Amino acid sequence: CELVDTEFAANPEWKNRYPEAPPSKGTSSSSLITYVKDRAGHDRRYAVDTGKARTELGYAPRHTFQEGIRETLLWFLANDPWWRPLLPSEK
């Protein structure tokens, strides 16, 4: 949410392109979060250990998580003609 808000603040094009987005209206993207009660038996945390891939396969990511998530966000913001048709139609 912080990244979305930061990118909207840095680039006025996003506010024009997505006028209904919370940062376009002066509120935080975190206002879209809906908290639900935890269900018994569900994990509270998920983690991936890449140690084996690094040691046995020599794998190393090209980007940090922060770099990758920013690039992904910017791609989706710039390519709405690709994903908009996937949204359910409003009635």
Secondary structure, DSSP 8 states (H G I E B T S, - for coil): -HHHHHHHHH-HHHHHH-TTSGGGGTS-GGGG-------TT--S------HHHHHHH----SS-HHHHHHHHHHHHHHTHHHHGGGS----
